[in-house]
Amino acid sequence: MKCIYYLSPSLKSTQDISDDLHSIGVDDWYLHIISKDESGLSNQRLHSSNYIETQDLLREGIIGGAMGFSVGVVLSLLAMGLEPLGPNLPLIAYASILLVLGGFGAWVGGMMGLARENKKLARFHGEIEAGKYLILIYAKLHQEQNIKKMMDSRHNEVRLAAEDAHFLNPFSELKFS
């Protein structure tokens, strides 16, 4: 599944695009809109984005978890070598160190990610703040060409902004148009 990004200039245009996407079989579940005007989206019953799309929760959580796990490996190796609690410490104690520190790192990273804008959206920040609407369309392989053809033929006021192999991979790069 690919995520296709379009920038729309107005709420009316975004509503028309949503209606046209529904007519070719794209459900609300696969259509999310990022906007400064959340109340406008709600009033028009347009599907707004979520924290996974707008915040850097996943990316920072994974990085934090990896860092916590790495610290856990170092501390477990030190505990094995120095034996501060005696020579017969069960293996579950070392596994607990890894689990606790990895989980703590993921939690702290996730909290930091909630405070940051999604890295993939940073390029669109100025346009969203200026009042434009970023439309994320999660296209199944068999729908991708139909979506692009419909957008090209019916909505020349919008522009294809970027494509992503899959939005949920926080480390993938966008392909900009």
C-alpha positions as CSV (number, residue, x, y, z in Angstrom):
1,M,0.0,0.0,0.0
2,K,1.3,3.4,-1.0
3,C,0.6,6.7,0.5
4,I,0.0,9.5,-2.0
5,Y,0.1,13.1,-0.8
6,Y,-1.9,15.9,-2.5
7,L,-2.0,19.6,-1.5
8,S,-5.4,21.2,-1.8
9,P,-5.9,25.0,-1.7
10,S,-9.3,25.0,0.0
11,L,-11.8,23.2,2.2
12,K,-14.3,23.1,-0.7
13,S,-11.8,21.5,-3.0
14,T,-10.9,19.0,-0.3
15,Q,-14.5,18.1,0.2
16,D,-14.9,17.6,-3.6
17,I,-11.8,15.4,-3.7
18,S,-13.1,13.3,-0.8
19,D,-16.5,12.8,-2.6
20,D,-14.7,11.8,-5.8
21,L,-12.4,9.4,-4.0
22,H,-15.4,7.8,-2.4
23,S,-17.1,7.4,-5.8
24,I,-14.1,5.4,-7.1
25,G,-14.0,3.1,-4.0
26,V,-11.6,4.8,-1.5
27,D,-13.0,4.5,2.0
28,D,-12.6,7.1,4.8
29,W,-10.2,4.6,6.5
30,Y,-7.7,5.2,3.6
31,L,-8.2,9.0,3.3
32,H,-6.8,11.4,6.0
33,I,-6.5,15.1,5.8
34,I,-4.0,17.2,7.7
35,S,-5.0,20.8,8.2
36,K,-4.8,23.8,10.6
37,D,-8.6,24.0,10.3
38,E,-9.6,20.9,12.3
39,S,-13.1,22.3,13.0
40,G,-13.7,22.9,9.3
41,L,-12.8,19.2,8.6
42,S,-15.1,18.1,11.4
43,N,-18.0,20.3,10.2
44,Q,-17.7,18.9,6.6
45,R,-17.4,15.3,8.1
46,L,-13.9,14.9,6.5
47,H,-11.6,12.3,8.0
48,S,-8.9,14.1,9.9
49,S,-5.4,12.7,10.5
50,N,-4.3,11.0,13.7
51,Y,-1.3,11.2,16.0
52,I,0.7,8.5,14.1
53,E,0.5,10.7,11.0
54,T,1.1,14.1,12.5
55,Q,3.5,13.4,15.4
56,D,6.8,11.6,15.4
57,L,5.6,9.0,17.9
58,L,6.7,5.8,16.0
59,R,10.0,7.1,14.8
60,E,11.1,8.5,18.2
61,G,9.7,5.5,20.1
62,I,11.7,3.0,17.9
63,I,14.9,5.1,18.4
64,G,14.3,5.4,22.1
65,G,13.6,1.6,22.4
66,A,16.8,0.9,20.5
67,M,18.8,3.2,22.7
68,G,17.3,1.7,25.9
69,F,17.9,-1.8,24.7
70,S,21.6,-0.9,23.9
71,V,22.1,0.5,27.4
72,G,20.5,-2.6,28.7
73,V,22.9,-4.8,26.8
74,V,25.9,-2.9,28.2
75,L,24.6,-3.0,31.8
76,S,23.8,-6.7,31.4
77,L,27.3,-7.4,30.2
78,L,28.7,-5.4,33.0
79,A,26.6,-7.3,35.5
80,M,27.7,-10.6,34.0
81,G,31.4,-9.6,34.2
82,L,31.5,-7.8,37.5
83,E,28.9,-10.1,39.3
84,P,27.8,-7.4,41.8
85,L,24.9,-9.6,43.0
86,G,26.9,-12.8,43.1
87,P,28.0,-15.4,40.6
88,N,24.7,-17.3,40.4
89,L,22.4,-14.6,39.1
90,P,19.7,-16.2,36.9
91,L,19.4,-15.4,33.3
92,I,16.0,-13.9,33.8
93,A,17.6,-11.0,35.7
94,Y,19.7,-10.1,32.7
95,A,16.6,-10.4,30.4
96,S,14.7,-8.2,32.8
97,I,17.4,-5.5,32.5
98,L,17.0,-5.5,28.7
99,L,13.2,-5.5,28.9
100,V,12.9,-2.7,31.4
101,L,15.5,-0.4,29.8
102,G,14.2,-1.1,26.3
103,G,10.6,-0.4,27.4
104,F,11.7,2.7,29.2
105,G,13.6,4.0,26.2
106,A,10.6,3.3,23.9
107,W,8.3,5.1,26.4
108,V,10.5,8.2,26.7
109,G,11.1,8.2,22.9
110,G,7.4,8.0,22.3
111,M,6.7,10.9,24.7
112,M,9.4,13.0,22.9
113,G,7.8,12.0,19.6
114,L,4.4,13.3,20.7
115,A,6.0,16.7,21.1
116,R,7.4,16.7,17.6
117,E,5.9,17.1,14.2
118,N,6.3,14.0,11.9
119,K,9.6,14.3,10.0
120,K,7.8,13.4,6.8
121,L,5.4,16.4,7.2
122,A,8.1,19.0,7.9
123,R,8.4,19.9,4.3
124,F,4.7,20.8,4.2
125,H,4.6,22.7,7.5
126,G,4.5,26.1,5.9
127,E,1.8,25.3,3.5
128,I,-0.4,23.7,6.1
129,E,0.1,26.7,8.4
130,A,-0.8,29.0,5.4
131,G,-4.2,27.2,5.2
132,K,-3.7,24.5,2.7
133,Y,-4.9,20.9,3.2
134,L,-2.6,18.0,2.9
135,I,-4.5,14.9,1.7
136,L,-3.1,11.5,2.5
137,I,-4.5,8.7,0.3
138,Y,-3.5,5.2,1.2
139,A,-3.8,3.5,-2.2
140,K,-4.0,-0.2,-2.7
141,L,-1.9,-1.4,-5.7
142,H,-5.0,-1.9,-7.9
143,Q,-6.4,1.6,-7.0
144,E,-3.3,3.7,-7.4
145,Q,-3.6,4.4,-11.1
146,N,-7.3,5.1,-10.9
147,I,-6.7,7.6,-8.1
148,K,-4.0,9.5,-10.0
149,K,-6.1,9.5,-13.2
150,M,-9.2,10.8,-11.4
151,M,-7.1,13.5,-9.6
152,D,-5.5,14.6,-12.8
153,S,-8.8,14.8,-14.8
154,R,-11.1,16.3,-12.2
155,H,-8.9,18.3,-9.8
156,N,-6.3,20.4,-11.6
157,E,-6.4,22.9,-8.6
158,V,-4.4,20.4,-6.5
159,R,-0.9,19.1,-7.0
160,L,0.7,15.8,-6.3
161,A,3.1,16.7,-3.5
162,A,4.8,13.4,-2.7
163,E,4.6,9.6,-2.6
164,D,5.6,7.2,0.2
165,A,6.1,3.5,-0.2
166,H,4.2,3.2,3.1
167,F,3.5,6.0,5.6
168,L,3.8,3.8,8.7
169,N,7.5,3.1,8.1
170,P,8.9,6.1,10.0
171,F,12.3,5.8,8.3
172,S,11.3,5.7,4.7
173,E,12.0,8.7,2.5
174,L,9.3,10.5,0.6
175,K,9.5,10.7,-3.2
176,F,8.7,14.4,-4.0
177,S,7.0,15.4,-7.2
